[in-house]
Amino acid sequence: MECANCGTELNTGDLFCPACGTSAGQLSVSASPEKIPAWAEPPATAVSPSRAVKSRPSTKNEIMGVGAVIGMYLLMAIPIIGQILMIVWAFGSGKKMRKNIAAAHLILMLLFIGFYVLLLKYYGIDYEMLQDLISGI
């Protein structure tokens, strides 16, 4: 078989001419002679687009605004309630940014407590002595 445009010899099954790119005039050689319709009815179980369930994007990875972060810091500054909130926010389910901030504050709080315990154990420095050292009295 030859290309109708440029006369190049075509192999069996070629859809386009390798030289000029013109369509070879055949669709494809298929094993079954049945015709495939251009448009078919959708199955009866398909959901119409107007009734499709629209999923809402996850809010777990949203970035918190400045006001939300400031509010979080103010709540964490309350003596006992702040520590409880840090634990709930760090280990509960919620926004990822809030979890990360709360976990970082818990880690820092534990480090400061550990540092204070070391000062108390090895040097006998308590809180009042530490304040005197800092203030220079």
C-alpha positions in Angstrom: 0.0 0.0 0.0 1.3 3.5 -0.8 0.6 6.9 0.7 -1.9 8.9 -1.3 0.0 12.2 -0.7 3.7 11.3 -1.3 3.8 7.8 -2.6 5.9 6.3 0.2 5.3 2.6 0.8 3.2 2.0 4.0 3.4 -1.1 6.2 0.2 -3.0 7.1 -1.4 -1.4 10.1 0.2 2.1 9.6 -2.3 4.8 10.5 -0.1 7.7 9.2 2.5 8.0 6.6 6.0 8.0 8.2 7.3 10.5 5.6 4.6 13.2 5.4 2.2 12.3 8.3 -0.9 12.1 6.1 -3.6 9.7 7.3 -3.4 6.3 5.7 -7.1 6.1 5.3 -7.6 3.1 7.6 -8.6 3.2 11.2 -7.1 0.0 12.6 -7.2 -3.7 12.0 -9.3 -5.2 14.8 -10.1 -8.9 15.5 -13.8 -8.4 15.9 -15.8 -6.8 13.1 -18.4 -5.2 15.5 -18.8 -1.4 15.3 -18.3 0.8 18.3 -20.8 3.6 18.6 -19.6 7.1 18.8 -21.8 7.7 21.8 -23.3 5.2 24.2 -26.0 5.5 26.9 -24.5 5.8 30.4 -25.2 2.8 32.7 -28.4 3.1 34.8 -26.4 3.2 38.0 -24.5 6.3 37.1 -25.0 9.4 39.3 -26.1 12.5 37.5 -23.7 15.5 37.9 -26.2 17.5 39.8 -26.6 14.8 42.4 -22.9 14.0 42.7 -21.4 14.3 46.2 -19.0 17.2 46.4 -16.2 16.5 48.7 -14.9 19.4 50.8 -11.1 19.8 50.9 -9.4 18.8 54.1 -8.8 21.6 56.6 -6.0 19.7 58.4 -3.3 21.2 56.2 -4.6 24.8 56.1 -2.3 27.5 57.3 -3.5 29.3 60.4 -3.9 33.1 60.2 -1.9 35.5 62.4 -4.9 36.1 64.7 -5.3 32.3 65.3 -1.6 31.9 66.1 -1.7 34.9 68.5 -4.8 33.5 70.2 -3.1 30.2 70.5 -0.1 31.8 72.2 -2.4 33.8 74.6 -4.2 30.6 75.6 -0.9 28.7 76.2 0.2 31.5 78.5 -2.6 30.7 81.0 -0.7 28.7 83.8 -2.4 25.3 84.1 -5.0 25.5 81.2 -2.2 26.4 78.7 -0.3 23.1 79.5 -3.5 21.1 79.1 -4.3 22.8 75.8 -0.8 22.2 74.5 -1.1 18.5 75.2 -4.6 18.3 73.6 -3.5 20.3 70.6 -0.2 18.3 70.2 -1.7 14.8 70.4 -5.3 15.5 69.2 -6.6 15.6 65.7 -6.8 19.0 64.1 -4.9 21.4 62.0 -1.3 20.3 61.3 0.1 23.8 62.0 -1.5 23.9 65.4 -0.2 20.4 66.2 3.3 21.4 65.2 3.3 24.6 67.3 1.9 22.8 70.3 4.4 19.9 70.0 7.3 22.4 69.7 6.2 24.2 72.8 5.9 21.0 74.7 9.4 20.0 73.7 10.8 23.4 74.7 8.9 23.3 78.0 10.3 19.8 78.8 13.8 21.0 77.9 13.5 24.0 80.3 12.2 21.8 83.1 15.0 19.4 82.5 17.6 22.2 82.6 16.1 23.6 85.8 16.2 20.1 87.4 19.9 19.8 86.4 20.7 23.2 87.9 18.8 22.3 91.1 20.4 18.9 91.5 24.1 19.6 90.6 24.5 23.2 91.7 21.8 23.6 94.3 20.4 26.6 92.4 16.7 27.2 93.0 14.4 29.7 91.4 15.1 32.5 93.8 18.9 32.1 93.5 18.5 32.0 89.7 16.6 35.3 89.8 19.3 36.8 92.0 22.0 35.7 89.6 20.1 37.2 86.6 19.3 40.5 88.3 22.9 40.9 89.6 22.0 41.2 93.3 
